[in-house]
Amino acid sequence: MRKFRLTEAEENLADIIWQHEPISSPELVKLCEKEFNWKKSTTYTMLKRLEEKKIFKNNNSIVVGLIKKEDFHAEQSKNFIEENFGGSLPRFLTAFTRKNKLTNKEVEELQKIINDYKEG
């Protein structure tokens, strides 16, 4: 999957679309006016940016995602760990748990993930 760099405004728009998709572009304009106080032109400019990044598609005034929200966030997380921790999940967890101790429930959940996705 490709790397996506979104501005805060683009992320906000993406979240609105994912919450309501499929959504008509006129309805999206109304939601953005209400949520962000955006003009119609601003909404369409921001939508165009997300289309250029191949995250959403506006086809006959119906906006739909080309990738799922969960897949987008998974890729963002992977990129964050690659860029900040040399791609090392253990280094990330070490940094995270330095000031944030894990609860027993979190440890159990992590152990289940490890068991489910363990190579071999």
C-alpha positions as CSV (number, residue, x, y, z in Angstrom):
1,M,0.0,0.0,0.0
2,R,1.2,3.5,-0.7
3,K,2.1,6.1,1.9
4,F,-0.6,8.7,2.6
5,R,0.2,12.1,4.0
6,L,-3.0,13.9,5.0
7,T,-3.4,17.4,6.4
8,E,-5.6,17.7,9.5
9,A,-8.4,19.1,7.3
10,E,-8.1,16.2,4.9
11,E,-8.3,13.7,7.8
12,N,-11.4,15.4,9.1
13,L,-13.1,15.2,5.8
14,A,-12.0,11.6,5.3
15,D,-13.6,10.7,8.7
16,I,-16.9,12.4,7.7
17,I,-17.0,10.5,4.4
18,W,-16.2,7.1,6.1
19,Q,-18.9,7.7,8.7
20,H,-21.5,8.4,6.0
21,E,-20.5,6.6,2.8
22,P,-21.8,6.3,0.3
23,I,-22.7,9.9,0.5
24,S,-23.9,12.3,-2.1
25,S,-21.5,15.2,-2.7
26,P,-24.3,17.8,-2.0
27,E,-25.0,16.1,1.3
28,L,-21.2,16.1,2.0
29,V,-21.2,19.9,1.4
30,K,-24.0,20.3,3.9
31,L,-22.2,18.2,6.5
32,C,-18.9,20.1,6.0
33,E,-20.7,23.4,6.3
34,K,-22.2,22.3,9.6
35,E,-19.1,20.6,11.0
36,F,-16.3,22.9,9.8
37,N,-18.1,26.0,8.5
38,W,-16.7,25.3,5.0
39,K,-18.0,26.8,1.9
40,K,-19.0,24.5,-1.0
41,S,-15.8,25.3,-2.9
42,T,-13.6,24.3,0.1
43,T,-15.4,21.0,0.4
44,Y,-14.9,20.2,-3.3
45,T,-11.2,21.3,-3.2
46,M,-10.5,19.1,-0.2
47,L,-12.5,16.2,-1.8
48,K,-10.4,16.6,-5.0
49,R,-7.2,16.3,-2.9
50,L,-8.5,13.0,-1.4
51,E,-9.4,11.8,-4.9
52,E,-5.9,12.6,-6.2
53,K,-4.5,10.5,-3.3
54,K,-6.8,7.7,-4.4
55,I,-8.5,7.4,-1.0
56,F,-12.0,8.4,-2.2
57,K,-13.9,8.5,-5.5
58,N,-16.7,10.9,-6.5
59,N,-18.7,9.1,-9.2
60,N,-21.9,10.8,-10.4
61,S,-22.0,12.9,-7.2
62,I,-21.7,9.8,-5.0
63,V,-18.6,9.7,-2.8
64,V,-17.2,6.3,-1.7
65,G,-14.0,5.1,-0.2
66,L,-11.4,3.3,-2.3
67,I,-9.8,2.0,0.9
68,K,-11.4,1.2,4.2
69,K,-10.8,3.4,7.2
70,E,-9.2,0.5,9.1
71,D,-6.8,-0.2,6.2
72,F,-5.9,3.5,6.1
73,H,-5.1,3.6,9.8
74,A,-3.2,0.3,9.7
75,E,-0.9,1.8,7.0
76,Q,-0.5,5.0,8.9
77,S,0.5,3.1,12.0
78,K,3.0,1.0,10.0
79,N,4.5,4.1,8.5
80,F,4.8,5.8,11.9
81,I,6.7,2.8,13.3
82,E,8.9,2.6,10.3
83,E,9.8,6.3,10.4
84,N,10.2,6.7,14.1
85,F,11.3,3.3,15.4
86,G,13.2,1.9,12.4
87,G,10.3,-0.4,11.7
88,S,10.7,-2.1,15.1
89,L,7.5,-2.9,16.8
90,P,9.4,-4.0,20.0
91,R,11.1,-0.6,20.1
92,F,7.8,1.2,19.7
93,L,6.2,-0.9,22.5
94,T,9.2,-0.2,24.7
95,A,8.9,3.5,24.2
96,F,5.1,3.4,24.7
97,T,5.2,1.4,27.9
98,R,8.0,3.5,29.4
99,K,5.3,5.8,30.9
100,N,2.2,3.9,30.1
101,K,2.0,0.6,32.0
102,L,-0.1,-2.1,30.4
103,T,-3.1,-3.5,32.2
104,N,-3.5,-7.3,32.5
105,K,-6.3,-7.1,29.9
106,E,-4.0,-5.2,27.4
107,V,-1.3,-7.8,27.9
108,E,-3.8,-10.6,27.2
109,E,-5.0,-8.8,24.1
110,L,-1.5,-8.3,22.8
111,Q,-0.6,-11.9,23.6
112,K,-3.6,-13.0,21.5
113,I,-2.6,-10.8,18.6
114,I,1.0,-12.2,18.8
115,N,-0.3,-15.8,18.8
116,D,-2.7,-15.1,15.9
117,Y,-0.1,-13.4,13.7
118,K,3.1,-15.2,14.7
119,E,5.2,-16.5,11.8
120,G,5.9,-20.2,11.6
